[in-house]
Amino acid sequence: MKNGWAGLVIDGCVRDSAALGKLPLGVKALAAHPRKSVKRDSGQRDLPLRVAGCDILPGQWLYADEDGVIVSGRPLG
């Protein structure tokens, strides 16, 4: 939230989903799981991604709601 992000799309599991659901931040993940993750501090940016068979390129726009996620090459009005 301090980065100004509206939400996160996680190609993996999250922990503490009840607490995440109370934040003013959208979170989409594959599932919830009780096990803690390993923090690697290896974040990267501006790289192409492939998530659930969908290519997401730097500069594209990602929109999500309760029903799913879409990716667009331009901002949608």
N, C-alpha and C positions, 0 to 999 in steps of 0.2 A: 504494500500500500504506500509506503514512503517513496517508492519509485514512481508513483503516479499511474500505475497500471490499473486498468479496469478489471482485469482477470488473468487467470493462468489456465493453460491447457497442458496437462501432464500426461505424457505417454507412459504411464505407470500407475502405481497405487499411491494413495495418500493415507496418512494417519490422522487421527483426531478429527474425523469428518464432521462431527457435531459442532465442534468449536469453529471449524472452517466455515460451516454454514451460517454462523452468526456474524461473520465479518462482512463489511461492505465491499466485498471483492468476489467476483465470480470465479469459481473453480470447477473445471471439468477434468476428470481423471478416469482411468479405466475401472478402478475399483477402490474400495477402502480395505485396509489391512492393518492389523494391530502391531506389527513388527516395526521397530525403528529402522530408518535408513542410515546409510553411511554417508557422511558429509565429505565431499571431495573438494569443494571450493574450486571447481573446474569449469565454471560457467563460461560459455562462449556466446558471441552474438554475430548477427549478419551472415549466417550460414544457411544454405538450403536444408530443409528438413523433409523427411517422409514420415508421416504419422497416419496410421490406419489406411495405408494405400494411397494417401493424398500427398502430393508434393506441395510444400509451402516454401515460397521463395522470399528473400529479403525484399521489403517494400510492398509486399502484398498485405491486404487487410483481412483480419480474422474476426468473424462475428459469431457469437454464441448465445443461446438461451437455454431454457429447460429442455427443449426438444432436440438440440443438436448444435453442430458447428458448421459454418460455411466459410470458404476462403474466396476472396475477390481480388482481382488485379487493380481495382479502383475503389475509392470510398463509395459506399452505397448511401443514398439520400435518405 
